[in-house]
């Protein structure tokens, strides 16, 4: 019985010892697990921190290299960016701005006629722009009649449809309709005045406005648009340069794209000259054949966006 009690006590002690050992080992395992996790977290944090520092260092190094290259180029360049250089650049900028203003003034002057509306002397107000549609139509018809009268008084042959003036009838136009016709009137007036200057013009066949220019280039659109037209007429061949000069120096900015000679002919004219062969000077008249041409001019008017 005593032996059994002793064996039982030993077994209890061994069981307690095993439990204690397991408890100690479990505690050690948990401890090292925590230590390992903390170490791994520190390694990760250190890696991220070092990577950020390395990236920042690389950026700074790259910027320093760029700055060094710029300084080297500056040292090797012949331009010294000092106060004299700044003054020269300011003078250059002022000159540039001055030329820009000259261009703007030229464009405004070239475009001023096209952008002008009919004027009327109104009692109490003086000469003012016509702002009433009915009054504008009335003034338009008056000016059209005057242009036809000027042509009829000249030696230029023409028919009623040679000039494409708009026939309003009894309708009062709107301002959306007036604006393009106002510009077309100024163009036709400038053309008629140019033709009347050139005494070599024999016949005015037709002036027509086109919907689109021959040149399809639209890179100019931010600056100006074009009003394309054709002019068909007959004139003395030797007077063609004078006609072109009158067109290109008109108050309206014409651009001539192309000239087609459609036919040629001759016009009989009388020539008066004096002959001196030792006898008293006498007047002699003779007839001569003057070469004539019928031409078609493709042109357009520049309408600046001022």
C-alpha positions as YAML, in Angstrom:
chain: A
units: angstrom
residues:
- id: 1
  name: UNK
  ca: [0.00, 0.00, 0.00]
- id: 2
  name: UNK
  ca: [2.80, 2.35, 0.87]
- id: 3
  name: UNK
  ca: [4.50, 1.47, -2.40]
- id: 4
  name: UNK
  ca: [1.39, 2.27, -4.33]
- id: 5
  name: UNK
  ca: [1.11, 5.63, -2.61]
- id: 6
  name: UNK
  ca: [4.72, 6.42, -3.42]
- id: 7
  name: UNK
  ca: [4.27, 5.50, -7.07]
- id: 8
  name: UNK
  ca: [1.15, 7.61, -7.27]
- id: 9
  name: UNK
  ca: [2.99, 10.62, -5.81]
- id: 10
  name: UNK
  ca: [5.85, 10.21, -8.24]
- id: 11
  name: UNK
  ca: [3.44, 10.06, -11.16]
- id: 12
  name: UNK
  ca: [1.72, 13.20, -9.97]
- id: 13
  name: UNK
  ca: [5.02, 15.00, -9.68]
- id: 14
  name: UNK
  ca: [6.04, 13.88, -13.16]
- id: 15
  name: UNK
  ca: [2.72, 15.03, -14.59]
- id: 16
  name: UNK
  ca: [3.11, 18.40, -12.94]
- id: 17
  name: UNK
  ca: [6.66, 18.63, -14.23]
- id: 18
  name: UNK
  ca: [5.57, 17.87, -17.77]
- id: 19
  name: UNK
  ca: [2.81, 20.49, -17.61]
- id: 20
  name: UNK
  ca: [5.28, 23.04, -16.27]
- id: 21
  name: UNK
  ca: [7.72, 22.22, -19.04]
- id: 22
  name: UNK
  ca: [5.00, 22.53, -21.67]
- id: 23
  name: UNK
  ca: [3.95, 25.86, -20.18]
- id: 24
  name: UNK
  ca: [7.53, 27.14, -20.24]
- id: 25
  name: UNK
  ca: [8.05, 25.97, -23.84]
- id: 26
  name: UNK
  ca: [4.75, 27.51, -24.91]
- id: 27
  name: UNK
  ca: [5.73, 30.81, -23.29]
- id: 28
  name: UNK
  ca: [9.12, 30.71, -25.01]
- id: 29
  name: UNK
  ca: [7.47, 29.95, -28.38]
- id: 30
  name: UNK
  ca: [5.06, 32.87, -28.00]
- id: 31
  name: UNK
  ca: [7.91, 35.13, -26.92]
- id: 32
  name: UNK
  ca: [10.07, 34.31, -29.94]
- id: 33
  name: UNK
  ca: [7.08, 34.55, -32.24]
- id: 34
  name: UNK
  ca: [6.42, 38.07, -31.00]
- id: 35
  name: UNK
  ca: [10.13, 38.92, -31.25]
- id: 36
  name: UNK
  ca: [10.19, 37.60, -34.83]
- id: 37
  name: UNK
  ca: [7.10, 39.54, -35.82]
- id: 38
  name: UNK
  ca: [8.50, 42.74, -34.31]
- id: 39
  name: UNK
  ca: [11.83, 42.16, -36.08]
- id: 40
  name: UNK
  ca: [10.08, 41.56, -39.42]
- id: 41
  name: UNK
  ca: [7.99, 44.71, -38.97]
- id: 42
  name: UNK
  ca: [11.15, 46.70, -38.19]
- id: 43
  name: UNK
  ca: [12.85, 45.31, -41.28]
- id: 44
  name: UNK
  ca: [9.85, 46.28, -43.45]
- id: 45
  name: UNK
  ca: [9.66, 49.78, -41.96]
- id: 46
  name: UNK
  ca: [13.42, 50.22, -42.38]
- id: 47
  name: UNK
  ca: [13.25, 49.06, -46.01]
- id: 48
  name: UNK
  ca: [10.41, 51.44, -46.86]
- id: 49
  name: UNK
  ca: [12.13, 54.34, -45.13]
- id: 50
  name: UNK
  ca: [15.46, 53.62, -46.80]
- id: 51
  name: UNK
  ca: [13.78, 53.22, -50.23]
- id: 52
  name: UNK
  ca: [12.13, 56.63, -49.83]
- id: 53
  name: UNK
  ca: [15.46, 58.15, -48.83]
- id: 54
  name: UNK
  ca: [17.23, 56.47, -51.75]
- id: 55
  name: UNK
  ca: [14.59, 57.73, -54.19]
- id: 56
  name: UNK
  ca: [14.83, 61.24, -52.78]
- id: 57
  name: UNK
  ca: [18.62, 61.07, -52.96]
- id: 58
  name: UNK
  ca: [18.44, 59.93, -56.61]
- id: 59
  name: UNK
  ca: [16.12, 62.86, -57.46]
- id: 60
  name: UNK
  ca: [18.41, 65.35, -55.77]
- id: 61
  name: UNK
  ca: [21.41, 63.83, -57.54]
- id: 62
  name: UNK
  ca: [19.65, 64.11, -60.91]
- id: 63
  name: UNK
  ca: [18.69, 67.75, -60.24]
- id: 64
  name: UNK
  ca: [22.26, 68.55, -59.25]
- id: 65
  name: UNK
  ca: [23.55, 66.97, -62.44]
- id: 66
  name: UNK
  ca: [21.10, 69.05, -64.52]
- id: 67
  name: UNK
  ca: [22.09, 72.20, -62.69]
- id: 68
  name: UNK
  ca: [25.76, 71.36, -63.21]
- id: 69
  name: UNK
  ca: [25.14, 70.90, -66.96]
- id: 70
  name: UNK
  ca: [23.31, 74.23, -67.15]
- id: 71
  name: UNK
  ca: [26.15, 75.98, -65.34]
- id: 72
  name: UNK
  ca: [28.67, 74.40, -67.69]
- id: 73
  name: UNK
  ca: [26.72, 75.54, -70.74]
- id: 74
  name: UNK
  ca: [26.36, 79.01, -69.26]
- id: 75
  name: UNK
  ca: [30.12, 79.13, -68.57]
- id: 76
  name: UNK
  ca: [30.88, 78.06, -72.16]
- id: 77
  name: UNK
  ca: [28.32, 80.36, -73.82]
- id: 78
  name: UNK
  ca: [29.37, 83.70, -75.27]
- id: 79
  name: UNK
  ca: [26.26, 85.48, -74.00]
- id: 80
  name: UNK
  ca: [26.60, 87.25, -70.70]
- id: 81
  name: UNK
  ca: [23.23, 87.70, -69.04]
- id: 82
  name: UNK
  ca: [23.99, 90.97, -67.30]
- id: 83
  name: UNK
  ca: [22.25, 94.35, -67.12]
- id: 84
  name: UNK
  ca: [23.35, 95.26, -70.68]
- id: 85
  name: UNK
  ca: [21.83, 92.06, -72.04]
- id: 86
  name: UNK
  ca: [18.58, 92.79, -70.17]
- id: 87
  name: UNK
  ca: [18.45, 96.32, -71.61]
- id: 88
  name: UNK
  ca: [19.07, 95.00, -75.13]
- id: 89
  name: UNK
  ca: [16.27, 92.45, -74.73]
- id: 90
  name: UNK
  ca: [13.90, 95.12, -73.42]
- id: 91
  name: UNK
  ca: [14.71, 97.33, -76.42]
- id: 92
  name: UNK
  ca: [14.12, 94.36, -78.74]
- id: 93
  name: UNK
  ca: [10.75, 93.67, -77.09]
- id: 94
  name: UNK
  ca: [9.74, 97.33, -77.40]
- id: 95
  name: UNK
  ca: [10.64, 97.31, -81.11]
- id: 96
  name: UNK
  ca: [8.67, 94.11, -81.61]
- id: 97
  name: UNK
  ca: [5.60, 95.57, -79.88]
- id: 98
  name: UNK
  ca: [5.94, 98.74, -81.98]
- id: 99
  name: UNK
  ca: [5.91, 96.72, -85.21]
- id: 100
  name: UNK
  ca: [2.91, 94.73, -83.98]
- id: 101
  name: UNK
  ca: [1.02, 97.98, -83.38]
- id: 102
  name: UNK
  ca: [1.92, 99.16, -86.89]
- id: 103
  name: UNK
  ca: [0.51, 95.92, -88.31]
- id: 104
  name: UNK
  ca: [-2.67, 96.32, -86.28]
- id: 105
  name: UNK
  ca: [-3.06, 99.91, -87.50]
- id: 106
  name: UNK
  ca: [-2.51, 98.80, -91.11]
- id: 107
  name: UNK
  ca: [-5.07, 96.00, -90.80]
- id: 108
  name: UNK
  ca: [-7.59, 98.36, -89.21]
- id: 109
  name: UNK
  ca: [-7.05, 100.90, -91.99]
- id: 110
  name: UNK
  ca: [-7.42, 98.27, -94.72]
- id: 111
  name: UNK
  ca: [-10.57, 96.87, -93.12]
- id: 112
  name: UNK
  ca: [-12.21, 100.16, -92.15]
- id: 113
  name: UNK
  ca: [-14.10, 100.60, -95.44]
- id: 114
  name: UNK
  ca: [-15.65, 97.12, -95.35]
- id: 115
  name: UNK
  ca: [-16.81, 97.60, -91.77]
- id: 116
  name: UNK
  ca: [-18.46, 100.97, -92.45]
- id: 117
  name: UNK
  ca: [-22.23, 101.36, -92.69]
- id: 118
  name: UNK
  ca: [-24.06, 103.98, -94.70]
- id: 119
  name: UNK
  ca: [-24.14, 107.42, -93.08]
- id: 120
  name: UNK
  ca: [-26.95, 109.93, -93.16]
- id: 121
  name: UNK
  ca: [-27.23, 113.58, -92.20]
- id: 122
  name: UNK
  ca: [-30.09, 113.69, -89.71]
- id: 123
  name: UNK
  ca: [-31.30, 117.12, -88.47]
- id: 124
  name: UNK
  ca: [-30.33, 117.65, -84.87]
- id: 125
  name: UNK
  ca: [-27.89, 114.71, -84.90]
- id: 126
  name: UNK
  ca: [-25.57, 115.48, -87.78]
- id: 127
  name: UNK
  ca: [-23.92, 112.74, -89.82]
- id: 128
  name: UNK
  ca: [-24.60, 109.42, -88.09]
- id: 129
  name: UNK
  ca: [-24.61, 105.74, -88.98]
- id: 130
  name: UNK
  ca: [-27.94, 104.51, -90.29]
- id: 131
  name: UNK
  ca: [-29.40, 102.12, -87.74]
- id: 132
  name: UNK
  ca: [-32.90, 101.75, -89.16]
- id: 133
  name: UNK
  ca: [-33.34, 98.90, -91.66]
- id: 134
  name: UNK
  ca: [-35.83, 100.80, -93.83]
- id: 135
  name: UNK
  ca: [-33.58, 103.87, -94.02]
- id: 136
  name: UNK
  ca: [-30.61, 101.66, -94.87]
- id: 137
  name: UNK
  ca: [-32.52, 100.04, -97.75]
- id: 138
  name: UNK
  ca: [-33.50, 103.48, -99.04]
- id: 139
  name: UNK
  ca: [-29.88, 104.68, -98.96]
- id: 140
  name: UNK
  ca: [-28.72, 101.45, -100.61]
- id: 141
  name: UNK
  ca: [-31.06, 101.98, -103.58]
- id: 142
  name: UNK
  ca: [-29.89, 105.60, -103.96]
- id: 143
  name: UNK
  ca: [-26.22, 104.63, -104.04]
- id: 144
  name: UNK
  ca: [-26.82, 101.77, -106.48]
- id: 145
  name: UNK
  ca: [-28.59, 104.20, -108.85]
- id: 146
  name: UNK
  ca: [-25.65, 106.61, -108.64]
- id: 147
  name: UNK
  ca: [-23.18, 103.86, -109.54]
- id: 148
  name: UNK
  ca: [-25.21, 102.84, -112.58]
- id: 149
  name: UNK
  ca: [-25.42, 106.51, -113.59]
- id: 150
  name: UNK
  ca: [-21.63, 106.82, -113.43]
- id: 151
  name: UNK
  ca: [-21.23, 103.80, -115.69]
- id: 152
  name: UNK
  ca: [-23.82, 105.11, -118.15]
- id: 153
  name: UNK
  ca: [-21.93, 108.40, -118.42]
- id: 154
  name: UNK
  ca: [-18.73, 106.54, -119.30]
- id: 155
  name: UNK
  ca: [-17.70, 104.83, -122.54]
- id: 156
  name: UNK
  ca: [-17.85, 101.38, -120.92]
- id: 157
  name: UNK
  ca: [-20.49, 99.07, -122.29]
- id: 158
  name: UNK
  ca: [-22.53, 97.02, -119.78]
- id: 159
  name: UNK
  ca: [-25.95, 95.55, -119.18]
- id: 160
  name: UNK
  ca: [-28.16, 95.72, -116.10]
- id: 161
  name: UNK
  ca: [-27.14, 92.34, -114.67]
- id: 162
  name: UNK
  ca: [-23.42, 93.09, -114.91]
- id: 163
  name: UNK
  ca: [-23.42, 94.28, -111.30]
- id: 164
  name: UNK
  ca: [-24.94, 91.83, -108.77]
- id: 165
  name: UNK
  ca: [-26.76, 94.33, -106.57]
- id: 166
  name: UNK
  ca: [-29.46, 92.80, -104.40]
- id: 167
  name: UNK
  ca: [-33.06, 93.53, -105.36]
- id: 168
  name: UNK
  ca: [-34.97, 93.90, -102.10]
- id: 169
  name: UNK
  ca: [-38.26, 94.68, -103.81]
- id: 170
  name: UNK
  ca: [-40.65, 95.92, -101.15]
- id: 171
  name: UNK
  ca: [-39.07, 93.79, -98.41]
- id: 172
  name: UNK
  ca: [-37.28, 95.45, -95.51]
- id: 173
  name: UNK
  ca: [-34.04, 93.50, -94.90]
- id: 174
  name: UNK
  ca: [-32.88, 92.36, -91.48]
- id: 175
  name: UNK
  ca: [-29.44, 93.29, -90.12]
- id: 176
  name: UNK
  ca: [-28.23, 89.74, -90.71]
- id: 177
  name: UNK
  ca: [-29.06, 90.27, -94.40]
- id: 178
  name: UNK
  ca: [-27.73, 93.82, -94.46]
- id: 179
  name: UNK
  ca: [-24.22, 93.07, -93.18]
- id: 180
  name: UNK
  ca: [-22.99, 90.94, -96.14]
- id: 181
  name: UNK
  ca: [-24.74, 93.18, -98.70]
- id: 182
  name: UNK
  ca: [-23.18, 96.27, -97.16]
- id: 183
  name: UNK
  ca: [-19.71, 94.78, -97.67]
- id: 184
  name: UNK
  ca: [-20.57, 93.68, -101.21]
- id: 185
  name: UNK
  ca: [-21.72, 97.20, -102.06]
- id: 186
  name: UNK
  ca: [-18.36, 98.67, -100.99]
- id: 187
  name: UNK
  ca: [-16.58, 96.04, -103.09]
- id: 188
  name: UNK
  ca: [-18.69, 96.79, -106.19]
- id: 189
  name: UNK
  ca: [-18.27, 100.53, -105.73]
- id: 190
  name: UNK
  ca: [-14.47, 100.13, -105.52]
- id: 191
  name: UNK
  ca: [-14.48, 97.96, -108.66]
- id: 192
  name: UNK
  ca: [-16.58, 100.45, -110.65]
- id: 193
  name: UNK
  ca: [-14.32, 103.33, -109.59]
- id: 194
  name: UNK
  ca: [-11.25, 101.33, -110.66]
- id: 195
  name: UNK
  ca: [-12.81, 100.54, -114.06]
- id: 196
  name: UNK
  ca: [-13.71, 104.18, -114.63]
- id: 197
  name: UNK
  ca: [-10.12, 105.22, -114.02]
- id: 198
  name: UNK
  ca: [-8.90, 102.93, -116.80]
- id: 199
  name: UNK
  ca: [-10.04, 104.40, -120.12]
- id: 200
  name: UNK
  ca: [-9.04, 101.21, -121.90]
- id: 201
  name: UNK
  ca: [-11.98, 99.20, -120.53]
- id: 202
  name: UNK
  ca: [-14.35, 98.53, -123.42]
- id: 203
  name: UNK
  ca: [-17.06, 96.36, -121.93]
- id: 204
  name: UNK
  ca: [-18.01, 95.09, -118.46]
- id: 205
  name: UNK
  ca: [-19.49, 91.65, -118.93]
- id: 206
  name: UNK
  ca: [-20.15, 90.43, -115.38]
- id: 207
  name: UNK
  ca: [-19.05, 90.70, -111.76]
- id: 208
  name: UNK
  ca: [-20.04, 87.68, -109.67]
- id: 209
  name: UNK
  ca: [-19.54, 86.76, -106.04]
- id: 210
  name: UNK
  ca: [-18.55, 83.15, -105.37]
- id: 211
  name: UNK
  ca: [-19.42, 80.98, -102.39]
- id: 212
  name: UNK
  ca: [-15.89, 79.61, -101.93]
- id: 213
  name: UNK
  ca: [-12.39, 80.77, -102.97]
- id: 214
  name: UNK
  ca: [-10.17, 78.82, -105.36]
- id: 215
  name: UNK
  ca: [-7.56, 78.43, -102.64]
- id: 216
  name: UNK
  ca: [-8.74, 75.89, -100.05]
- id: 217
  name: UNK
  ca: [-6.09, 76.88, -97.48]
- id: 218
  name: UNK
  ca: [-7.89, 77.87, -94.26]
- id: 219
  name: UNK
  ca: [-4.86, 78.61, -92.05]
- id: 220
  name: UNK
  ca: [-5.69, 82.33, -92.28]
- id: 221
  name: UNK
  ca: [-9.17, 81.97, -90.74]
- id: 222
  name: UNK
  ca: [-8.17, 83.14, -87.23]
- id: 223
  name: UNK
  ca: [-6.99, 86.43, -88.83]
- id: 224
  name: UNK
  ca: [-9.29, 87.06, -91.77]
- id: 225
  name: UNK
  ca: [-11.92, 85.55, -94.05]
- id: 226
  name: UNK
  ca: [-12.24, 86.03, -97.80]
- id: 227
  name: UNK
  ca: [-14.98, 87.29, -100.12]
- id: 228
  name: UNK
  ca: [-14.26, 85.62, -103.49]
- id: 229
  name: UNK
  ca: [-15.44, 87.06, -106.80]
- id: 230
  name: UNK
  ca: [-14.85, 86.99, -110.57]
- id: 231
  name: UNK
  ca: [-14.64, 89.93, -112.98]
- id: 232
  name: UNK
  ca: [-15.30, 89.41, -116.69]
- id: 233
  name: UNK
  ca: [-14.51, 92.32, -119.02]
- id: 234
  name: UNK
  ca: [-12.91, 93.41, -122.30]
- id: 235
  name: UNK
  ca: [-10.23, 96.08, -122.56]
- id: 236
  name: UNK
  ca: [-7.34, 97.32, -124.62]
- id: 237
  name: UNK
  ca: [-4.49, 94.86, -124.11]
- id: 238
  name: UNK
  ca: [-1.87, 97.47, -123.30]
- id: 239
  name: UNK
  ca: [-4.04, 98.89, -120.51]
- id: 240
  name: UNK
  ca: [-4.21, 95.67, -118.49]
- id: 241
  name: UNK
  ca: [-1.29, 96.59, -116.14]
- id: 242
  name: UNK
  ca: [-2.99, 99.90, -115.34]
- id: 243
  name: UNK
  ca: [-6.26, 98.15, -114.52]
- id: 244
  name: UNK
  ca: [-4.50, 95.72, -112.19]
- id: 245
  name: UNK
  ca: [-2.70, 98.61, -110.50]
- id: 246
  name: UNK
  ca: [-6.01, 100.43, -109.95]
- id: 247
  name: UNK
  ca: [-7.51, 97.29, -108.41]
- id: 248
  name: UNK
  ca: [-4.59, 96.58, -106.09]
- id: 249
  name: UNK
  ca: [-4.39, 100.20, -104.88]
- id: 250
  name: UNK
  ca: [-8.13, 100.54, -104.24]
- id: 251
  name: UNK
  ca: [-9.54, 101.33, -100.80]
- id: 252
  name: UNK
  ca: [-10.69, 97.69, -100.57]
- id: 253
  name: UNK
  ca: [-7.94, 95.04, -100.07]
- id: 254
  name: UNK
  ca: [-8.22, 93.02, -103.30]
- id: 255
  name: UNK
  ca: [-6.07, 89.96, -103.96]
- id: 256
  name: UNK
  ca: [-5.84, 88.73, -107.56]
- id: 257
  name: UNK
  ca: [-5.53, 84.94, -107.78]
- id: 258
  name: UNK
  ca: [-5.66, 84.31, -111.51]
- id: 259
  name: UNK
  ca: [-6.21, 86.00, -114.89]
- id: 260
  name: UNK
  ca: [-7.52, 84.04, -117.88]
- id: 261
  name: UNK
  ca: [-7.43, 85.54, -121.37]
- id: 262
  name: UNK
  ca: [-10.59, 84.17, -122.97]
- id: 263
  name: UNK
  ca: [-10.33, 85.84, -126.37]
- id: 264
  name: UNK
  ca: [-8.42, 88.46, -128.32]
- id: 265
  name: UNK
  ca: [-9.47, 91.00, -130.92]
- id: 266
  name: UNK
  ca: [-8.77, 94.38, -132.39]
- id: 267
  name: UNK
  ca: [-10.36, 97.76, -131.99]
- id: 268
  name: UNK
  ca: [-10.09, 100.43, -134.65]
- id: 269
  name: UNK
  ca: [-9.09, 103.77, -133.17]
- id: 270
  name: UNK
  ca: [-8.18, 107.13, -134.61]
- id: 271
  name: UNK
  ca: [-4.65, 108.42, -133.98]
- id: 272
  name: UNK
  ca: [-3.74, 112.08, -134.33]
- id: 273
  name: UNK
  ca: [-0.09, 113.00, -134.75]
- id: 274
  name: UNK
  ca: [2.04, 115.79, -136.20]
- id: 275
  name: UNK
  ca: [4.45, 115.45, -139.11]
- id: 276
  name: UNK
  ca: [7.44, 117.71, -139.65]
- id: 277
  name: UNK
  ca: [9.36, 117.12, -142.87]
- id: 278
  name: UNK
  ca: [10.75, 120.59, -143.30]
- id: 279
  name: UNK
  ca: [7.42, 121.94, -144.36]
- id: 280
  name: UNK
  ca: [5.11, 123.73, -141.97]
- id: 281
  name: UNK
  ca: [3.82, 121.37, -139.24]
- id: 282
  name: UNK
  ca: [0.46, 119.89, -140.15]
- id: 283
  name: UNK
  ca: [-1.97, 117.65, -138.29]
- id: 284
  name: UNK
  ca: [-2.66, 114.25, -139.79]
- id: 285
  name: UNK
  ca: [-5.27, 111.70, -138.72]
- id: 286
  name: UNK
  ca: [-5.02, 107.99, -139.34]
- id: 287
  name: UNK
  ca: [-6.77, 104.80, -138.27]
- id: 288
  name: UNK
  ca: [-5.02, 102.02, -136.34]
- id: 289
  name: UNK
  ca: [-5.99, 98.61, -135.01]
- id: 290
  name: UNK
  ca: [-5.70, 98.46, -131.21]
- id: 291
  name: UNK
  ca: [-5.29, 94.90, -129.77]
- id: 292
  name: UNK
  ca: [-8.03, 94.02, -127.28]
- id: 293
  name: UNK
  ca: [-8.54, 91.10, -124.90]
- id: 294
  name: UNK
  ca: [-11.44, 89.59, -123.01]
- id: 295
  name: UNK
  ca: [-10.33, 88.42, -119.57]
- id: 296
  name: UNK
  ca: [-11.72, 86.66, -116.52]
- id: 297
  name: UNK
  ca: [-10.15, 87.72, -113.23]
- id: 298
  name: UNK
  ca: [-10.38, 85.46, -110.18]
- id: 299
  name: UNK
  ca: [-9.92, 87.55, -107.06]
- id: 300
  name: UNK
  ca: [-10.99, 87.87, -103.45]
- id: 301
  name: UNK
  ca: [-11.29, 90.59, -100.86]
- id: 302
  name: UNK
  ca: [-9.63, 90.23, -97.46]
- id: 303
  name: UNK
  ca: [-12.12, 90.71, -94.64]
- id: 304
  name: UNK
  ca: [-10.00, 91.12, -91.51]
- id: 305
  name: UNK
  ca: [-11.40, 90.07, -88.14]
- id: 306
  name: UNK
  ca: [-10.82, 93.38, -86.37]
...
